[in-house]
Amino acid sequence: MNAKKANRTRSCNRNDAFQFLARAQGHLEAIDLLQEDLPDSAANLAISVAINASDAVCCARLGRHNQGADHRAAVELLRSVAPAGEQMAKDLGRILAKKYDTEYRQTALSVTDARKVVEWSRRLVASAREAVERA
């Protein structure tokens, strides 16, 4: 993969951060409807939640967010955010590690793993909300 394309970022601002955060929060509401009957689908949507939350934080605190295909770059960019970037990056990394399993495997993610992905995404949104509001 071309390193230049893999590590692209896009400039953004606090208004963009609020848009990303609103999308993440809206998806969380949908997860509430799905989680009991369709945990694998809820986990899949939680990945989108996490990416939007990460983009919100990065826009609010750094003025740019990851735009590349390499999700590790998004984790590293989020890690650079103070003060809670390390924990948020840890949660995002865990969530993205399940991306292949939730989106491309023939079998559904286990209920336990699906619940973990949703839990991590909820925690990431809560941290993102605080980071955006304080920016």
N, C-alpha and C positions, 0 to 999 in steps of 0.2 A: 504494500500500500504506500502511496506517495505520502511522505511525512508532512508535506506542506498542506495537503488536503485533509489529512487525519487530524491535525491540530488547529483547525480553523476556529476563530471566534468571531462573533458579531457584536458590534457596539450596541448598547442599549442603555436605558435610563430607568429612573424610579417608576415612571408611568408604565413602562414595559414590565417591570417587576410586579406591579399590581395586577397586570393582565395575566401573567404567568401564574401568580398566586391564586387569582380567581378561577382559572381553569383547573388548577390542582384541587381547590376546594370543591368545585362542582363535581369533579370526578370522584372525590371522596363521598359525596352524597349518593352517587350512583353505586359505589361500592357497598354502601349500607344496604341497598336494595338487593344486591347480588350475593353477598358474602355467605349467607346460610345455604342457599340452594345451588349456587354456582361458584364455589370457592376458587376454582381455577380461573374463571373469567374475572373474578374480583382481583386476583393476583396480577393478571395481565393488565388490567386497568390501573392497578397500583404502580406499575412500572411507569406509565405515563404520568401519574401523579408525582412520582419521585423526580422525574426529569423536569417537569414544570416547576416543582418546588426548588430544585437546584438552580434552574435558570433564573427564577425570581430572586434568589439570594445573590447570585453572581451579578445580575443587572443592578440590584440595589447597592451592593457593596463594592463591586469592581468596575461597573460600567461596561461589562461585556459578558457574554455567555458562550458556552461551547456550541459550535455549529458543525463540528466534524463527525465522522462516522465512528471514530475511536472513542468509546465510552470511558476508557481509562483517562483520557484527557479531561473529560468532564469531572471525574472524581478528583483529579489533581487540581483543577481550577477551583473547585469547591473547597478543597483542603486549604487553599491559600486565604480563605475568608476568615477574618478575626471577628469575634472571639471563638465561635463554636464550629469553625470549619472542619476541624479534625473529626468530631463526632458525626457531623452531617455527611462528610465524605465516607466515613465508615458505613453508615446506613445506606448511602447511595451505592457504594461498592457491593454490599451484600445483595441489594435489590437487583442491580444489573447483572450480578452473577447468576441470578435465576431467570434472566430474560430469555435465554435460549430454551430453557425447560418450559416456560410458560407459553412461548410463542411458536415453537417449532417441533417439539416432541409429539409423537403420536399419542402418548398417554398423558393424562391430566396430572398436574402437580398434586402432590399429596395434600390433604386438608391441612395437616400440620404446617407444611412448608408454605402453603397459600396464606395461612393466617399470619405466619412470620413476615411474609412480604408485605401484607397489608399493615401490620403493626409497625414495621420499619418506615413505611411510607407515611403513616399518620404522624409518627414522631418527627420525620423530616419536614412535613408541612407545618407542624407546630413550631419547630425551630425556624423555618423559613418565614413564617408569619412574624415572629419576634424580630428577626434580622431585618426584614423589609420595613417594619414599622419604626425601627430605631435608626434606619439609614437617613 
